[in-house]
Amino acid sequence: MSSGYEMLFETTIRGFLGDKASHIAGQALSEQSRKKWFEKALRKVIQHVQEIDTSTKHKEELYCWSERAFDALRSKPYDESVFALCMLRLIGSLLGFVGVRPYRIATPAFFQTPPQHYTEVIIEGGDVMQDYFDEKSTLSVKKEIIEQLKVDGMSDFKISLVLNISEYQVKKLRKEF
């Protein structure tokens, strides 16, 4: 084992299981313990694979390699290199590669739900209320657009046509800058 393997093992498993995997670095040297923790992490992976919205062919590929990795963990004798190769194939499937040629049948797309966004903000030490304070009203956006169009040389009348408001409203908003 290379130096730092124990901490890499712990931090990798904690990436899936959180604090349930605290202080497991010492278990990295035991094949039986590694298998147990790999299995727990792989169960979490399989749960999330089930949630992926993709084509039937791609879903089959994801299920195939996640199940083969799970079977590799439970095989006797246990061969960690087979498990590693199944996991590598699963990663390839997650990236959209299928078969023995590098055919890509899917492209991953990532997005955040609002709770995930706020969790990221908290992790980075930010203030989750900042979005509320930074949000611009539609009126302030109109003011910015009017200013930009004026800088671009448009008359108040043309700006009123673009924004579908009266020329009087354009002049009133310009005075409030």
C-alpha positions as CSV (number, residue, x, y, z in Angstrom):
1,M,0.0,0.0,0.0
2,S,1.2,3.5,-0.8
3,S,1.6,6.2,1.8
4,G,-1.6,8.1,2.3
5,Y,-3.7,5.1,1.1
6,E,-5.5,4.8,4.5
7,M,-6.7,8.5,4.4
8,L,-7.6,8.2,0.7
9,F,-9.7,5.2,1.6
10,E,-11.4,6.9,4.5
11,T,-12.1,10.2,2.6
12,T,-13.4,8.3,-0.4
13,I,-15.9,6.2,1.6
14,R,-16.9,9.3,3.6
15,G,-17.7,11.0,0.3
16,F,-20.5,8.4,0.0
17,L,-21.5,7.7,3.6
18,G,-20.5,10.8,5.5
19,D,-19.7,10.6,9.2
20,K,-20.8,6.9,9.3
21,A,-17.3,6.2,7.9
22,S,-15.3,8.4,10.3
23,H,-12.1,7.0,11.6
24,I,-12.0,4.0,9.3
25,A,-8.5,4.7,7.9
26,G,-7.0,1.9,9.9
27,Q,-9.4,-0.6,8.3
28,A,-8.0,0.1,4.9
29,L,-5.3,-2.6,5.4
30,S,-7.9,-5.3,6.0
31,E,-9.4,-6.9,2.9
32,Q,-12.5,-7.9,4.7
33,S,-13.1,-4.4,6.1
34,R,-12.4,-2.8,2.7
35,K,-15.0,-5.1,1.1
36,K,-17.6,-4.2,3.8
37,W,-17.1,-0.5,3.2
38,F,-16.9,-0.8,-0.6
39,E,-20.2,-2.7,-0.4
40,K,-21.9,0.1,1.6
41,A,-20.7,2.8,-0.7
42,L,-21.7,0.8,-3.8
43,R,-25.2,0.3,-2.4
44,K,-25.4,4.1,-2.2
45,V,-24.2,4.3,-5.8
46,I,-26.8,1.8,-7.0
47,Q,-29.6,3.8,-5.3
48,H,-28.5,6.9,-7.2
49,V,-28.1,5.0,-10.5
50,Q,-31.8,4.1,-10.1
51,E,-32.7,7.8,-10.0
52,I,-30.9,8.7,-13.3
53,D,-33.3,9.7,-16.0
54,T,-31.8,8.2,-19.2
55,S,-32.6,5.9,-22.1
56,T,-33.3,2.3,-21.6
57,K,-30.1,1.2,-23.2
58,H,-28.0,3.5,-21.0
59,K,-29.9,2.4,-17.9
60,E,-29.2,-1.2,-18.7
61,E,-25.5,-0.4,-19.1
62,L,-25.5,1.4,-15.7
63,Y,-27.3,-1.5,-14.0
64,C,-25.1,-4.1,-15.6
65,W,-21.8,-2.6,-14.3
66,S,-23.0,-1.6,-10.9
67,E,-24.4,-5.1,-10.4
68,R,-21.2,-6.7,-11.8
69,A,-19.2,-4.6,-9.4
70,F,-21.4,-5.7,-6.5
71,D,-21.0,-9.4,-7.6
72,A,-17.2,-8.9,-7.8
73,L,-17.3,-7.8,-4.1
74,R,-19.1,-10.9,-3.1
75,S,-17.2,-13.4,-5.2
76,K,-15.0,-16.0,-3.6
77,P,-12.1,-15.7,-3.9
78,Y,-12.4,-11.9,-3.9
79,D,-10.4,-10.2,-6.7
80,E,-10.0,-6.5,-6.0
81,S,-8.7,-5.9,-9.5
82,V,-11.9,-7.3,-11.1
83,F,-13.9,-5.0,-8.7
84,A,-11.8,-2.0,-9.8
85,L,-12.3,-2.8,-13.5
86,C,-16.1,-3.1,-13.0
87,M,-16.1,0.3,-11.2
88,L,-14.1,1.8,-14.1
89,R,-16.6,0.4,-16.5
90,L,-19.4,1.9,-14.4
91,I,-17.7,5.3,-14.5
92,G,-17.5,5.0,-18.3
93,S,-21.2,4.1,-18.4
94,L,-22.0,7.2,-16.3
95,L,-20.1,9.3,-18.8
96,G,-22.1,7.7,-21.6
97,F,-19.7,5.2,-23.0
98,V,-21.1,1.7,-23.9
99,G,-19.7,-1.4,-25.4
100,V,-16.1,-2.2,-26.3
101,R,-15.7,0.8,-28.7
102,P,-15.9,4.3,-27.3
103,Y,-19.5,4.9,-28.4
104,R,-21.1,7.7,-26.4
105,I,-24.8,7.2,-26.2
106,A,-25.4,9.8,-23.5
107,T,-23.8,13.1,-22.3
108,P,-24.0,13.8,-18.6
109,A,-25.7,17.0,-17.6
110,F,-25.5,18.2,-14.0
111,F,-27.8,20.7,-12.3
112,Q,-28.5,21.7,-8.7
113,T,-31.8,21.8,-7.0
114,P,-32.3,24.8,-4.7
115,P,-31.5,22.8,-1.6
116,Q,-28.3,21.6,-3.2
117,H,-27.3,25.1,-4.1
118,Y,-27.8,26.3,-0.6
119,T,-25.9,23.4,0.8
120,E,-23.0,24.3,-1.5
121,V,-23.2,27.9,-0.3
122,I,-23.1,26.8,3.3
123,I,-20.1,24.5,2.7
124,E,-18.2,27.3,1.1
125,G,-18.9,29.5,4.1
126,G,-21.3,31.8,2.3
127,D,-24.6,33.4,3.4
128,V,-27.7,31.6,2.0
129,M,-29.6,34.9,2.4
130,Q,-27.3,36.7,0.0
131,D,-29.4,35.6,-3.0
132,Y,-32.3,37.4,-1.4
133,F,-30.4,40.6,-0.9
134,D,-28.8,40.5,-4.4
135,E,-32.0,39.9,-6.2
136,K,-32.9,42.8,-8.4
137,S,-36.4,44.0,-8.9
138,T,-37.8,44.2,-12.4
139,L,-37.8,48.0,-12.1
140,S,-34.1,48.1,-11.4
141,V,-33.5,45.9,-14.4
142,K,-35.6,48.2,-16.6
143,K,-33.5,51.1,-15.4
144,E,-30.3,49.3,-16.4
145,I,-31.7,48.5,-19.8
146,I,-32.9,52.0,-20.4
147,E,-29.4,53.4,-19.5
148,Q,-27.7,50.9,-21.8
149,L,-30.0,51.7,-24.7
150,K,-29.5,55.4,-24.1
151,V,-25.7,54.9,-24.1
152,D,-26.1,53.0,-27.4
153,G,-27.7,56.1,-28.9
154,M,-31.4,55.3,-28.9
155,S,-34.0,58.0,-28.3
156,D,-36.6,57.8,-25.5
157,F,-39.3,57.1,-28.0
158,K,-37.4,54.1,-29.5
159,I,-36.6,52.8,-26.0
160,S,-40.3,53.0,-25.1
161,L,-41.1,50.9,-28.2
162,V,-38.5,48.3,-27.3
163,L,-39.7,48.0,-23.7
164,N,-43.4,48.4,-24.6
165,I,-43.9,51.2,-22.1
166,S,-44.8,54.8,-22.6
167,E,-42.2,57.4,-23.5
168,Y,-43.2,59.2,-20.2
169,Q,-42.3,56.2,-18.2
170,V,-38.9,56.0,-19.9
171,K,-38.1,59.6,-19.1
172,K,-39.3,59.1,-15.5
173,L,-37.1,56.1,-15.0
174,R,-34.1,57.9,-16.5
175,K,-34.5,60.8,-14.1
176,E,-34.3,58.4,-11.2
177,F,-30.7,57.3,-12.0
